[in-house]
Amino acid sequence: MNICLLIKDFAVGKKFLADGRPTKSGAEIHGENHALQLIKLGHRVTLMTKKRFMFTAARENLNGIDLVRLHPPFRWLEIFLRLLTTHRDIDAFYIIGTPKFSVWAVLFAKIFNKPVTLALTGKAEIFNAADGWRNKILSMCTNYVATTKEIRDGFVERGGIAPDKISILPHGIDTAKYPQSDENRRRELKRAKGINPESKVLLFCARIVRDKGVDTLQDVWKILHRQFPDAVLFVVGGGLNELLDELRKLSTVLDDSIKVIGEVDEPQEFYQMADVYIFPSRHEGLPTSLLEAMASGLPAVTSDIGGCEDVIENDVNGYRVYSEDANAFAEKIAILFNDNQRRKNFGEQAAKLIRRTCDFATVIPKLADVIARH
């Protein structure tokens, strides 16, 4: 199958914005991962996105992906021309998010009787079919993919999409890259990082922006540091420089107990070293870092939102609490810090769930079936 994948942006050039945030969004990472995994299954993938910079090529091969950048202001016309000429052998369309230019691919697919699948990875992307002509066209797709139950419900309630057109499918991860840790490995990594192997480690690994609940994280740590003065908080991820500086200042007040690591390409050692994972985000689809942490055998305490509800079962593999309630976060983390057996059991259940439901080997063949479905 020759698949055309459409996505709003595909970051090139600088890795970080001036304020410190990484340039590549979660949706872009999912798009690239899905393209590469579909290619592994034997499919061909063309990725169409906006051309934003003069220095980027209009078309190039990126690790086997046929990357096409559409020129403003006539992206709609370029899509039609390419699909009638250079890319006339496209069999199916796969749209991630709701890029404005994608409606022309939907119209092309309807005219030429080709399946088109729209996938949403965040609640904010849910559209109202009655609100504008573009949304009306987006409601005409053949198939829909929701990464969470919340997004599925939004498709039905706001988009007016028939439930039988919607598949709930996580975006997936390569679980082989996130081996399940154990107590010996944790102690070994703590020593390597200069941490007392008896000390508990709490991990936050995500983009450092306000919506991820970094302010709640600071309040949680103030509470926990009083209860567990030897414990350490690791903060891993790129983000707003002002928030990173806030965390560094707080660490100096709290006995240098916060280790601000910044952006890393391979966070596996941090997942393997930590005892508990915290995720106090206010808005989420299905957070990739949570899946990675769970695959690594980490029990998690998360906000009771979005995709967290799909993977965290209270008192089985972690806890969900109200996103603004620092005391509730601290209470549940303290329970796990104090109970080695509970922590071990939760971590094992978390790893089993993610390996069974979210591994690329499970997700991508199902995704390919959906994309091909007429």
Beta strands, then each sheet from edge to edge (+ up, - down):
strand 1: 2-7
strand 2: 44-50
strand 3: 59-62
strand 4: 65-70
strand 5: 92-96
strand 6: 116-120
strand 7: 143-146
strand 8: 166-168
strand 9: 201-205
strand 10: 232-236
strand 11: 258-262
strand 12: 276-279
strand 13: 300-303
strand 14: 318-321
sheet 1: 3+ 4- 2- 1- 5- 6- 7- 8-
sheet 2: 11+ 10+ 9+ 12+ 13+ 14+
end
